[in-house]
Amino acid sequence: MLNRYLGMFLIITAVAVMLFPVSAFAQASRVGSIEGRVDDADGAVLPGATVTLSSPNLIGGDKVSVTGADGAYRFPALPPGTYAVAVNMGGFIPQAQGDIVVSVSQKLQVIFTMQLGTTDEVTVLGEPPLVDVKNSSVANAVVTADFAQALPSGRSAAGLINYIPGVVGNTDGGPAGGRTLGSGRDHSAFGGTTQGTQFVFDGVAMNSPEGGEVEVKMDFDNLQEASFTGVAGAAEVGGYSGIVVNLISKTGTNELHAAGNFFYRGDEWNSQNSTDPNFRQATSNNKNYHFDLGGPLVRDKLWAYGSVRRETSEEASEDFADQPGFDRNLLYLVKLTTQITEGSKLSAHLNTERDSGQNPGELWIEQAANLPNYNRIRSFNFDYINIFSDNTFLDGKVGGNFAARGDFDREALDLPAARLILGGGPTGDDILTKSPGFFFDGYRNRYQVNLALTHYADDFLGGSHDFKVGFQGDWTMPKTNIGYTGETNGGAAYFVDFAVGEPGYRYEWQSLEIDPLGQQASFFVQDSWTMANGQLTVNAGLRATDYKGNAKARVGAITNYPSYMADLGDHFHPPISIAPRLGFAYDVFNDGTTAVKGHVGRYFPQMIAGMYAGFQSFSAVEWQFSEWNADLGDYEILETEFAPAGLEIDPNISMTYFQEVTLGIERQLGSDFSIELSGVVRNTQDFMDKVRMNGEWEAVPVQ
């Protein structure tokens, strides 16, 4: 399948390259752009003007462009950051515009009107542009590192989303001081599902392929920028029902820089309401260390950035102060950026998390049954960009993440079966002993490939065009193991009657080792067409996605029911999802300060394993109940509850989608302040849910 799709993409790319001839030109980095025009005082265009772009974010040094016959210039594929643009031309007073903040997918316009003169002094223009007058997207927001660091709370990527209009729920700030990425499970953006927000970290999807929640953590202090987009998104974006959160980490620069911080919250700093040791509050101790270092390995050629964070916490309940729970987290990032040639750049990162923990002692669970859990996650990304000219560039990414997490280490399989002593606790409550009774191991692996070709065509078909074609492939393997400790392969929990000290009851469940495979392949084509007058831009695009999911599982044995394999094959394969997009942006005063925007489009969510690998698809028996028979000296089966018929996918199933209509206006009010008023209407269609087809139903009148 990969070869077929890559072949199709290469054909599209080859045709595009033949249609739009390219030449060599030096540029760097990616994600945003600055473009504009150089005029004289009478409004006539000035070809041949030298335009220089500078920024500490530019590896390889300043970039230079020369205006064409139409007086236009362009700096494409810029990384997020702050830039300055300067213009020089013989016979005219030089001009410059600083403090231009470029964010992800933003196209900013800077127009220069040159005055005749021979002075060497540079005229510095006033307010830098803030409004993207060519993009139809609305409700966008950008959080910079400085703003994020100034926040008094919500200091995590999941916490940042709560500051965005249209988002409700989730106050998770992360553990031990709230510096990492929270779970992101409980928020909804613009009416989307709680799994509908797509998190992207340096180009790598962070969502779990099993349930859709955030899987990969990011150290909050590594954040350079967080952008929140997706409302009226172009055809290049997809796989969400809420918004897209694009997290960009810091990089090295030509200057050496380092930072560190320490967070501490000790139990001794918290007062107690009582001096009686029998009435103490729960204890809590937290420590959090961060250190990062970035700079040049080879100036203007190879940059490096690295960070490490160590989080530790301990908590104990009032009744078990001598049995504290703990959490230990080590998170580190290594990122390299290199200018391979004058027109090509490669960046790569490796982000790793190692975590272990244990719940504190409780009244109803013996500490022997409260075993440590673990968490191991790695994400990687290679991002290559080749700029053929100031009009054409190719962007390619290969990335993924590997996650392994569970209730405790695999050696726990050898533990004895759990025993629940009825009335055996210190207060007469039931108490779990020996072992937890079951374990859960999750392996969440994802691989992705992204390729995109961008070409700007000026003075073509009645205006200027920003063409883009691309391919996105995503392969996910969210393997899950659910097992039970004890003598049987499937597993059981034993209940003991504390009053007589004899065996009482036994419950058995079948273990599951589920091995799904999800595949998504998307192709998109889009055009941003700015009319000849420069005020009206029409954004049109089309995205097509092929979804496929299959699953197999090993079902464990219990008494009277042997182990077996179940293979569902490629039972989830809806028709190719077609998502058209059409929007406009109108520069009201033709000065880049005010834009009216509208858009209509269709969007499909990410595919998760829950769509095609439900647990009830495999087990034949839900549970089996036995009672101890003293005469037989063994357990006697009293009841077996069979699982419903296996999950079957409707052969005519279609992916859920939503239709979106937006309208908004954005106005720049100062050098660093703009205001937007927008309306968003979303209508979700083709909901997916499970329906019991073999159930017996009885009509009940509604009172």
C-alpha positions as CSV (number, residue, x, y, z in Angstrom):
1,M,0.0,0.0,0.0
2,L,2.8,2.4,0.9
3,N,4.5,1.9,-2.5
4,R,1.3,2.5,-4.3
5,Y,0.6,5.8,-2.6
6,L,4.2,7.0,-2.8
7,G,4.2,6.3,-6.4
8,M,1.0,8.3,-6.9
9,F,2.5,11.2,-5.0
10,L,5.7,11.1,-7.0
11,I,3.7,11.3,-10.2
12,I,1.8,14.3,-8.9
13,T,5.0,15.9,-7.8
14,A,6.7,15.2,-11.2
15,V,3.8,16.7,-13.1
16,A,3.8,19.8,-10.8
17,V,7.5,20.3,-11.3
18,M,7.2,20.0,-15.1
19,L,4.3,22.6,-15.0
20,F,6.3,25.0,-12.8
21,P,10.0,25.0,-13.8
22,V,12.3,25.7,-10.9
23,S,15.8,27.3,-10.4
24,A,18.3,27.4,-7.6
25,F,17.8,29.9,-4.8
26,A,18.9,30.0,-1.2
27,Q,16.3,30.0,1.6
28,A,16.0,28.2,5.0
29,S,13.6,26.6,7.4
30,R,9.8,26.3,7.1
31,V,6.2,26.9,8.3
32,G,5.4,30.6,7.6
33,S,6.2,33.3,5.0
34,I,6.8,37.0,4.6
35,E,6.0,38.6,1.2
36,G,5.2,42.0,-0.1
37,R,5.9,44.7,-2.7
38,V,8.2,47.7,-3.1
39,D,6.7,50.8,-4.6
40,D,7.8,54.4,-5.0
41,A,6.0,57.4,-3.7
42,D,3.7,57.6,-6.7
43,G,2.6,53.9,-6.3
44,A,4.8,52.6,-9.2
45,V,6.5,49.3,-8.6
46,L,10.2,49.2,-8.1
47,P,11.9,46.2,-9.7
48,G,15.5,45.4,-8.7
49,A,15.3,46.5,-5.1
50,T,17.4,44.5,-2.6
51,V,15.3,43.0,0.2
52,T,17.1,41.5,3.2
53,L,15.6,39.3,5.8
54,S,17.2,38.8,9.2
55,S,16.4,36.9,12.4
56,P,18.2,34.8,15.1
57,N,16.0,32.0,13.9
58,L,17.6,31.8,10.5
59,I,20.4,29.2,10.3
60,G,22.8,30.2,7.5
61,G,22.5,33.9,8.2
62,D,20.5,36.7,6.5
63,K,18.5,36.0,3.4
64,V,18.4,38.3,0.4
65,S,15.9,38.6,-2.4
66,V,15.6,41.0,-5.3
67,T,12.2,42.4,-6.4
68,G,11.0,41.2,-9.8
69,A,9.4,43.2,-12.6
70,D,6.2,43.5,-10.5
71,G,8.1,44.9,-7.5
72,A,7.3,41.8,-5.5
73,Y,9.5,39.8,-3.1
74,R,8.9,36.6,-1.1
75,F,10.6,34.7,1.8
76,P,8.9,31.3,2.0
77,A,9.2,28.5,4.5
78,L,10.2,30.5,7.6
79,P,10.3,28.9,11.1
80,P,8.2,30.6,13.8
81,G,10.0,33.6,15.2
82,T,10.6,37.4,15.1
83,Y,12.0,38.9,11.8
84,A,13.2,42.2,10.3
85,V,13.0,43.1,6.6
86,A,15.2,45.9,5.1
87,V,15.0,47.4,1.6
88,N,17.7,49.2,-0.3
89,M,17.7,50.7,-3.8
90,G,20.0,53.3,-5.4
91,G,18.5,56.8,-5.3
92,F,16.0,56.0,-2.5
93,I,16.1,56.3,1.3
94,P,16.5,52.7,2.8
95,Q,13.6,51.4,4.8
96,A,13.2,48.7,7.4
97,Q,10.4,46.9,9.3
98,G,11.2,45.0,12.5
99,D,9.4,42.9,15.1
100,I,7.5,40.9,12.4
101,V,6.3,37.8,14.3
102,V,5.7,34.8,12.0
103,S,3.7,31.9,13.2
104,V,2.8,28.5,11.8
105,S,1.1,28.7,8.4
106,Q,1.0,32.5,8.5
107,K,1.6,34.6,5.4
108,L,2.3,38.2,6.3
109,Q,2.4,41.2,3.9
110,V,4.9,44.0,4.3
111,I,4.6,46.8,1.7
112,F,7.3,49.4,1.4
113,T,6.8,52.8,-0.2
114,M,10.3,54.2,-0.9
115,Q,11.1,58.0,-0.9
116,L,13.7,59.6,-3.1
117,G,16.9,60.5,-1.3
118,T,20.6,59.7,-0.9
119,T,20.9,59.6,2.9
120,D,22.4,56.6,4.6
121,E,19.9,56.8,7.4
122,V,17.3,54.0,7.5
123,T,13.6,54.8,7.8
124,V,12.1,52.4,10.3
125,L,8.4,51.7,9.6
126,G,5.8,51.7,12.4
127,E,3.5,48.9,13.2
128,P,4.5,45.4,11.9
129,P,1.7,43.4,10.2
130,L,-0.3,41.0,12.4
131,V,-3.3,40.1,10.2
132,D,-3.0,37.4,7.6
133,V,-5.1,38.9,4.9
134,K,-4.8,35.8,2.6
135,N,-5.9,33.0,4.9
136,S,-9.6,32.1,5.3
137,S,-9.0,30.5,8.7
138,V,-10.5,32.2,11.7
139,A,-10.4,31.7,15.5
140,N,-6.6,31.3,15.4
141,A,-4.5,31.9,18.4
142,V,-0.7,31.9,19.1
143,V,0.9,31.5,22.5
144,T,4.6,32.5,22.5
145,A,7.2,31.3,25.0
146,D,7.2,34.6,26.9
147,F,3.5,34.6,27.3
148,A,3.4,31.0,28.4
149,Q,6.1,31.5,31.0
150,A,4.1,34.4,32.5
151,L,1.0,32.3,33.1
152,P,0.2,31.8,36.8
153,S,-1.6,28.5,36.2
154,G,-2.3,26.0,33.4
155,R,1.4,25.6,32.7
156,S,1.1,22.7,30.3
157,A,0.2,22.3,26.6
158,A,-3.2,20.8,27.7
159,G,-3.6,23.7,30.1
160,L,-2.9,26.3,27.4
161,I,-5.8,25.2,25.4
162,N,-8.2,26.4,28.1
163,Y,-7.2,30.0,27.3
164,I,-8.5,29.6,23.7
165,P,-12.0,30.9,22.9
166,G,-14.4,28.0,21.9
167,V,-12.7,25.4,24.2
168,V,-14.4,24.1,27.3
169,G,-13.3,21.7,30.0
170,N,-9.9,20.1,31.2
171,T,-8.0,22.0,33.8
172,D,-5.2,19.4,33.8
173,G,-1.9,21.2,34.4
174,G,0.3,18.1,34.5
175,P,2.1,16.6,37.5
176,A,4.5,18.1,40.0
177,G,4.2,21.7,39.3
178,G,2.3,21.5,36.1
179,R,5.2,21.8,33.7
180,T,4.6,18.9,31.2
181,L,1.8,18.0,29.0
182,G,-1.5,17.0,30.7
183,S,-3.7,14.2,29.5
184,G,-5.9,16.4,27.2
185,R,-8.8,14.0,27.7
186,D,-11.6,16.2,29.0
187,H,-11.8,19.3,26.8
188,S,-13.9,20.0,23.7
189,A,-13.1,22.6,21.1
190,F,-15.9,24.2,19.0
191,G,-18.3,21.4,19.6
192,G,-15.8,18.6,18.8
193,T,-15.4,15.4,20.8
194,T,-13.0,15.1,23.7
195,Q,-10.7,13.1,21.5
196,G,-11.2,15.5,18.6
197,T,-8.3,17.9,19.3
198,Q,-5.2,17.0,17.3
199,F,-1.9,17.7,19.1
200,V,1.3,18.0,16.9
201,F,4.8,18.3,18.4
202,D,7.4,19.4,15.9
203,G,5.4,17.8,13.1
204,V,4.7,14.5,15.0
205,A,1.1,13.6,16.0
206,M,0.9,13.2,19.7
207,N,-2.5,11.6,20.0
208,S,-3.0,8.0,21.1
209,P,-4.0,5.8,18.1
210,E,-6.1,3.7,20.6
211,G,-8.3,6.4,22.2
212,G,-7.4,9.7,20.7
213,E,-6.1,11.4,23.9
214,V,-2.6,13.0,24.2
215,E,0.0,10.2,24.4
216,V,3.4,12.0,24.1
217,K,4.5,14.5,26.7
218,M,6.4,17.7,26.0
219,D,8.4,19.7,28.6
220,F,6.6,23.0,28.9
221,D,9.8,24.9,29.2
222,N,10.9,23.7,25.8
223,L,8.0,25.5,24.2
224,Q,8.9,28.2,21.6
225,E,5.4,28.6,20.3
226,A,1.9,27.0,20.5
227,S,-0.5,27.8,17.7
228,F,-4.2,26.9,17.8
229,T,-5.7,26.5,14.3
230,G,-8.2,24.3,12.4
231,V,-11.3,26.4,12.2
232,A,-11.8,26.9,8.4
233,G,-8.5,25.0,7.9
234,A,-7.1,24.4,4.4
235,A,-7.0,21.1,2.7
236,E,-3.6,20.3,4.0
237,V,-5.0,19.7,7.5
238,G,-7.3,16.9,8.6
239,G,-7.9,14.2,11.2
240,Y,-9.7,16.3,13.9
241,S,-13.1,17.3,15.0
242,G,-12.1,20.2,17.3
243,I,-8.9,22.2,16.5
244,V,-5.2,21.6,15.8
245,V,-2.6,22.4,18.5
246,N,0.8,22.8,16.9
247,L,3.6,22.8,19.4
248,I,7.0,24.0,18.3
249,S,10.1,23.4,20.5
250,K,13.1,25.6,20.9
251,T,16.1,25.3,18.7
252,G,19.8,26.2,18.9
253,T,21.0,29.5,17.6
254,N,24.3,31.1,16.8
255,E,24.5,32.3,20.4
256,L,25.0,29.9,23.4
257,H,22.0,30.1,25.8
258,A,21.1,28.1,28.9
259,A,18.2,28.2,31.4
260,G,17.0,26.3,34.4
261,N,14.4,26.3,37.1
262,F,13.4,24.4,40.3
263,F,10.0,23.8,41.8
264,Y,9.5,22.5,45.3
265,R,6.4,21.9,47.4
266,G,7.0,20.2,50.7
267,D,4.6,18.7,53.2
268,E,6.4,20.7,56.0
269,W,5.3,23.9,54.3
270,N,1.6,23.0,54.7
271,S,0.0,23.5,58.1
272,Q,-2.1,20.9,59.7
273,N,-5.5,21.6,61.2
274,S,-4.9,19.3,64.1
275,T,-2.0,18.3,66.3
276,D,-3.6,14.9,66.8
277,P,-1.6,12.3,64.7
278,N,-4.8,10.4,64.2
279,F,-6.3,13.4,62.3
280,R,-3.6,14.4,59.9
281,Q,-4.3,15.6,56.4
282,A,-2.9,13.8,53.4
283,T,0.8,14.5,52.8
284,S,2.3,15.7,49.6
285,N,5.9,16.4,48.5
286,N,6.9,17.5,45.0
287,K,10.2,18.4,43.3
288,N,10.7,19.5,39.8
289,Y,14.0,20.3,38.0
290,H,14.6,21.6,34.5
291,F,17.7,22.6,32.6
292,D,18.3,23.3,28.9
293,L,21.2,24.3,26.8
294,G,21.3,25.4,23.1
295,G,23.8,26.9,20.7
296,P,26.0,26.4,17.7
297,L,28.1,23.3,17.1
298,V,29.2,24.9,13.8
299,R,28.1,28.5,13.4
300,D,25.5,29.1,10.7
301,K,25.8,25.4,9.8
302,L,24.8,23.1,12.7
303,W,22.7,24.0,15.8
304,A,21.9,21.9,18.8
305,Y,19.4,22.2,21.7
306,G,18.9,19.8,24.6
307,S,16.9,19.7,27.8
308,V,16.3,17.5,30.8
309,R,13.5,17.5,33.4
310,R,13.2,15.4,36.5
311,E,9.9,15.3,38.4
312,T,9.4,13.5,41.7
313,S,6.4,13.4,43.9
314,E,5.2,11.5,47.0
315,E,1.7,11.5,48.4
316,A,0.2,9.6,51.4
317,S,-3.3,9.3,52.7
318,E,-4.3,10.2,56.2
319,D,-4.6,6.6,57.3
320,F,-1.4,5.2,55.7
321,A,1.3,7.8,56.2
322,D,3.9,5.1,56.2
323,Q,2.8,3.8,52.8
324,P,3.2,6.8,50.4
325,G,2.6,6.6,46.8
326,F,5.2,8.0,44.4
327,D,5.8,9.2,40.8
328,R,9.2,9.5,39.2
329,N,9.4,11.1,35.7
330,L,12.5,11.8,33.6
331,L,11.9,13.7,30.4
332,Y,14.6,14.8,27.9
333,L,14.8,16.3,24.4
334,V,17.7,16.4,21.9
335,K,17.2,18.6,18.7
336,L,19.6,19.2,15.9
337,T,19.2,21.7,13.0
338,T,21.6,21.7,10.1
339,Q,22.0,23.7,6.9
340,I,23.0,21.0,4.4
341,T,23.3,23.2,1.4
342,E,22.4,26.7,0.6
343,G,18.8,25.7,-0.3
344,S,18.2,22.6,1.9
345,K,17.9,22.1,5.7
346,L,17.3,19.2,8.0
347,S,16.1,19.2,11.5
348,A,15.6,16.2,13.8
349,H,14.5,15.6,17.4
350,L,14.3,12.8,19.9
351,N,12.0,13.2,22.8
352,T,12.0,10.6,25.6
353,E,10.0,10.0,28.8
354,R,10.6,7.4,31.5
355,D,8.0,7.3,34.2
356,S,7.2,5.0,37.1
357,G,4.8,5.3,40.0
358,Q,2.7,3.6,42.7
359,N,-0.6,4.6,44.3
360,P,-0.5,5.4,48.1
361,G,-1.8,2.8,50.6
362,E,-5.6,2.7,51.1
363,L,-8.0,1.1,53.5
364,W,-9.3,-1.4,51.1
365,I,-6.1,-2.5,49.4
366,E,-3.0,-4.2,50.9
367,Q,0.3,-2.7,49.8
368,A,1.3,-6.0,48.3
369,A,-1.6,-5.7,45.9
370,N,-0.7,-2.1,45.0
371,L,2.2,-2.5,42.6
372,P,4.2,0.2,40.7
373,N,3.2,1.2,37.2
374,Y,5.5,2.2,34.3
375,N,5.5,4.5,31.3
376,R,8.1,4.6,28.5
377,I,7.6,6.9,25.5
378,R,9.8,8.1,22.7
379,S,9.0,10.3,19.8
380,F,11.3,11.2,16.8
381,N,11.1,13.4,13.8
382,F,13.2,14.2,10.7
383,D,12.1,17.3,8.8
384,Y,13.7,18.0,5.5
385,I,13.1,21.1,3.3
386,N,14.6,21.9,-0.1
387,I,14.0,25.4,-1.5
388,F,14.4,25.3,-5.3
389,S,13.7,29.0,-5.7
390,D,11.8,31.8,-3.9
391,N,8.7,30.4,-5.6
392,T,9.0,26.6,-5.1
393,F,10.0,24.4,-2.2
394,L,9.6,20.7,-1.1
395,D,8.9,19.7,2.5
396,G,9.2,16.2,3.8
397,K,8.8,14.7,7.2
398,V,9.3,11.2,8.7
399,G,8.4,10.7,12.3
400,G,6.6,8.6,14.9
401,N,6.4,7.7,18.5
402,F,6.6,4.5,20.6
403,A,4.7,4.2,23.9
404,A,4.6,1.4,26.4
405,R,2.7,1.7,29.6
406,G,1.1,-0.6,32.1
407,D,-0.1,-1.2,35.7
408,F,3.2,-2.9,36.7
409,D,6.2,-4.7,35.2
410,R,5.7,-7.9,33.3
411,E,7.2,-10.0,36.0
412,A,3.9,-9.5,37.8
413,L,2.5,-12.3,35.6
414,D,4.0,-14.7,38.1
415,L,2.1,-13.2,41.1
416,P,-0.5,-15.3,42.9
417,A,-4.2,-14.7,42.2
418,A,-5.8,-11.8,43.9
419,R,-7.8,-12.5,47.1
420,L,-10.6,-10.2,48.3
421,I,-11.2,-10.9,52.0
422,L,-14.8,-10.0,52.7
423,G,-15.0,-7.9,55.9
424,G,-11.3,-8.4,56.5
425,G,-10.1,-4.8,56.6
426,P,-9.3,-2.8,59.7
427,T,-12.7,-1.2,59.6
428,G,-14.6,-4.2,58.5
429,D,-14.4,-3.3,54.8
430,D,-13.4,-5.8,52.2
431,I,-9.6,-5.8,51.5
432,L,-7.7,-6.8,48.4
433,T,-4.6,-8.8,49.1
434,K,-1.8,-10.9,47.4
435,S,-1.9,-9.1,44.0
436,P,-3.9,-6.5,42.0
437,G,-5.7,-9.4,40.2
438,F,-5.2,-8.0,36.7
439,F,-2.7,-6.1,34.6
440,F,-3.0,-3.7,31.7
441,D,-0.2,-3.2,29.2
442,G,-0.6,-0.7,26.3
443,Y,1.8,-0.4,23.4
444,R,1.0,2.6,21.2
445,N,3.2,2.9,18.1
446,R,2.8,5.3,15.3
447,Y,4.7,6.0,12.1
448,Q,4.0,8.9,9.7
449,V,5.3,10.3,6.4
450,N,4.4,13.7,5.1
451,L,5.4,15.1,1.7
452,A,4.3,18.5,0.2
453,L,5.3,20.6,-2.8
454,T,4.5,24.3,-2.7
455,H,4.7,26.6,-5.7
456,Y,3.9,30.3,-6.0
457,A,2.8,31.4,-9.4
458,D,2.6,35.2,-9.9
459,D,0.8,36.9,-12.8
460,F,-0.9,33.6,-13.7
461,L,-4.7,33.1,-14.6
462,G,-5.7,36.6,-13.5
463,G,-3.7,36.9,-10.3
464,S,-1.1,35.2,-8.0
465,H,-1.4,31.6,-6.8
466,D,-0.1,29.6,-3.9
467,F,-0.4,26.0,-5.2
468,K,0.3,23.1,-2.8
469,V,0.0,19.3,-3.3
470,G,0.9,16.6,-0.8
471,F,0.6,13.2,0.7
472,Q,0.2,12.1,4.3
473,G,0.6,8.5,5.5
474,D,-0.1,7.3,9.0
475,W,0.4,3.7,10.3
476,T,-0.7,2.9,13.9
477,M,-0.2,-0.2,16.0
478,P,-2.1,0.3,19.3
479,K,-1.5,-3.1,20.9
480,T,-3.2,-3.9,24.2
481,N,-2.7,-6.7,26.7
482,I,-5.2,-7.3,29.5
483,G,-4.4,-10.3,31.7
484,Y,-5.1,-11.7,35.1
485,T,-2.8,-13.0,37.7
486,G,-3.3,-16.5,39.2
487,E,-3.2,-20.2,38.3
488,T,-5.3,-20.1,35.2
489,N,-4.2,-18.8,31.8
490,G,-7.1,-16.5,31.7
491,G,-7.1,-15.3,35.3
492,A,-9.3,-15.2,38.3
493,A,-10.0,-13.3,41.5
494,Y,-10.7,-15.2,44.6
495,F,-13.0,-14.1,47.4
496,V,-12.4,-15.4,50.9
497,D,-15.0,-15.3,53.7
498,F,-13.1,-13.6,56.5
499,A,-15.5,-14.8,59.2
500,V,-14.7,-18.5,58.8
501,G,-11.3,-18.1,57.0
502,E,-12.3,-20.4,54.1
503,P,-12.6,-20.0,50.4
504,G,-15.8,-18.4,49.2
505,Y,-16.2,-17.4,45.6
506,R,-14.2,-17.1,42.4
507,Y,-14.6,-14.9,39.4
508,E,-12.8,-15.7,36.1
509,W,-12.3,-13.6,33.0
510,Q,-10.6,-14.3,29.7
511,S,-7.4,-12.4,29.1
512,L,-6.9,-10.5,25.8
513,E,-3.9,-9.6,23.7
514,I,-5.3,-7.3,21.0
515,D,-3.1,-6.4,18.0
516,P,-4.8,-3.8,15.8
517,L,-3.3,-2.1,12.7
518,G,-4.7,1.2,11.4
519,Q,-3.7,2.8,8.1
520,Q,-4.6,6.2,6.8
521,A,-3.5,7.7,3.5
522,S,-4.4,11.2,2.5
523,F,-3.8,13.3,-0.6
524,F,-4.6,17.0,-0.9
525,V,-4.4,19.8,-3.4
526,Q,-5.1,23.4,-2.6
527,D,-4.7,26.9,-4.1
528,S,-4.7,30.3,-2.6
529,W,-5.6,32.6,-5.5
530,T,-5.1,36.4,-4.9
531,M,-6.9,38.4,-7.5
532,A,-5.1,41.0,-9.6
533,N,-6.2,43.9,-7.4
534,G,-4.5,42.2,-4.4
535,Q,-7.5,42.6,-2.1
536,L,-9.5,39.4,-2.6
537,T,-8.0,35.9,-2.1
538,V,-10.0,32.7,-2.8
539,N,-8.8,29.6,-1.0
540,A,-9.9,26.3,-2.6
541,G,-8.8,22.8,-1.8
542,L,-9.7,19.1,-1.8
543,R,-8.6,16.4,0.6
544,A,-9.1,12.6,0.1
545,T,-8.4,10.1,2.8
546,D,-8.5,6.3,2.7
547,Y,-9.0,4.6,6.1
548,K,-8.4,0.9,6.8
549,G,-8.4,-0.9,10.1
550,N,-7.8,-4.6,11.0
551,A,-7.4,-6.4,14.3
552,K,-6.5,-9.8,15.7
553,A,-6.3,-11.1,19.2
554,R,-5.3,-14.0,21.4
555,V,-8.0,-14.9,23.9
556,G,-6.9,-16.6,27.1
557,A,-8.3,-19.7,28.6
558,I,-10.5,-20.1,31.7
559,T,-12.1,-23.2,33.2
560,N,-13.7,-25.3,30.4
561,Y,-12.8,-22.7,27.7
562,P,-9.4,-23.1,26.0
563,S,-7.4,-20.3,24.5
564,Y,-7.9,-19.3,20.9
565,M,-7.0,-16.8,18.2
566,A,-9.4,-14.4,16.6
567,D,-8.7,-12.5,13.4
568,L,-11.1,-9.9,12.1
569,G,-9.1,-9.0,9.0
570,D,-9.6,-5.7,7.2
571,H,-13.1,-5.4,8.5
572,F,-13.1,-1.6,8.7
573,H,-12.6,0.0,5.3
574,P,-15.1,2.8,4.7
575,P,-15.3,4.5,1.3
576,I,-12.6,7.1,0.6
577,S,-13.5,10.3,2.4
578,I,-13.7,13.4,0.2
579,A,-13.3,16.7,2.0
580,P,-13.8,19.9,-0.2
581,R,-12.8,23.3,1.2
582,L,-13.7,26.8,-0.2
583,G,-13.1,30.1,1.4
584,F,-12.2,33.7,0.9
585,A,-10.2,36.5,2.6
586,Y,-10.8,40.2,1.7
587,D,-8.3,42.9,2.6
588,V,-10.8,45.7,3.3
589,F,-8.6,48.7,3.0
590,N,-5.8,47.1,1.0
591,D,-3.3,47.9,3.7
592,G,-3.1,44.6,5.5
593,T,-4.8,45.8,8.7
594,T,-8.4,44.5,8.3
595,A,-9.7,41.3,6.7
596,V,-13.1,39.8,6.3
597,K,-13.1,36.0,6.0
598,G,-15.5,33.3,5.1
599,H,-15.3,29.6,4.6
600,V,-17.3,26.4,4.0
601,G,-15.7,22.9,4.3
602,R,-16.0,19.3,5.3
603,Y,-13.7,17.6,7.9
604,F,-13.1,14.1,9.0
605,P,-11.7,13.0,12.4
606,Q,-8.7,10.9,13.2
607,M,-9.2,7.1,13.1
608,I,-8.7,5.4,16.4
609,A,-8.7,1.7,17.3
610,G,-12.0,2.0,19.2
611,M,-13.6,2.2,15.7
612,Y,-12.5,-1.2,14.6
613,A,-11.0,-3.1,17.6
614,G,-13.5,-3.1,20.5
615,F,-12.8,-5.6,23.3
616,Q,-16.2,-7.3,22.9
617,S,-15.2,-8.3,19.4
618,F,-13.1,-11.2,20.7
619,S,-14.1,-12.8,24.0
620,A,-16.6,-15.6,24.1
621,V,-17.2,-15.4,27.8
622,E,-17.6,-12.1,29.8
623,W,-17.2,-13.8,33.2
624,Q,-17.7,-17.1,35.0
625,F,-18.8,-17.4,38.7
626,S,-17.9,-20.3,41.0
627,E,-18.6,-21.1,44.6
628,W,-16.3,-23.2,46.9
629,N,-17.7,-26.7,47.5
630,A,-16.1,-28.0,50.8
631,D,-17.3,-31.6,50.0
632,L,-15.6,-31.6,46.6
633,G,-12.6,-29.5,47.9
634,D,-12.9,-27.4,44.7
635,Y,-14.8,-24.6,43.1
636,E,-18.2,-25.4,41.5
637,I,-19.2,-23.3,38.5
638,L,-22.6,-21.7,39.2
639,E,-23.0,-19.3,36.3
640,T,-21.3,-18.4,33.0
641,E,-22.2,-15.1,31.3
642,F,-21.5,-15.3,27.6
643,A,-20.4,-12.2,25.6
644,P,-22.8,-10.8,23.0
645,A,-22.2,-11.7,19.4
646,G,-18.9,-10.4,18.1
647,L,-18.7,-6.8,16.8
648,E,-19.5,-6.6,13.1
649,I,-18.8,-3.5,11.1
650,D,-21.6,-2.4,8.8
651,P,-20.3,-3.0,5.2
652,N,-21.9,0.3,4.2
653,I,-20.3,2.3,7.1
654,S,-18.9,5.8,6.4
655,M,-16.6,7.9,8.4
656,T,-18.1,10.5,10.7
657,Y,-17.6,14.1,9.4
658,F,-18.7,17.6,10.1
659,Q,-19.8,20.4,7.7
660,E,-18.5,23.8,8.8
661,V,-19.4,27.4,7.8
662,T,-17.5,30.3,9.2
663,L,-17.6,34.1,8.8
664,G,-15.3,36.6,10.6
665,I,-13.6,39.9,10.6
666,E,-10.1,40.7,12.0
667,R,-8.7,44.2,12.7
668,Q,-5.2,45.2,13.8
669,L,-5.3,47.9,16.5
670,G,-1.6,48.3,17.3
671,S,1.9,46.9,16.9
672,D,1.1,43.8,19.0
673,F,-2.7,43.7,19.3
674,S,-5.5,42.7,17.0
675,I,-9.2,41.8,17.6
676,E,-11.4,39.3,15.8
677,L,-15.1,38.6,15.7
678,S,-16.1,35.3,14.1
679,G,-19.0,32.9,13.9
680,V,-18.6,29.1,13.5
681,V,-21.4,26.7,12.6
682,R,-20.7,22.9,12.6
683,N,-23.0,20.1,11.7
684,T,-21.8,16.6,12.4
685,Q,-23.1,13.7,10.3
686,D,-22.8,9.9,10.1
687,F,-22.2,9.2,13.8
688,M,-20.6,5.9,14.7
689,D,-21.9,3.8,17.5
690,K,-22.4,0.2,18.6
691,V,-25.8,-1.3,18.2
692,R,-26.8,-4.8,19.5
693,M,-28.4,-6.5,16.5
694,N,-29.5,-9.7,18.4
695,G,-31.2,-7.9,21.3
696,E,-34.9,-8.4,22.2
697,W,-36.7,-5.1,22.4
698,E,-40.0,-4.3,23.8
699,A,-41.9,-1.1,23.0
700,V,-42.6,1.0,26.0
701,P,-45.1,3.9,25.8
702,V,-43.7,7.3,26.7
703,Q,-45.7,9.1,29.5
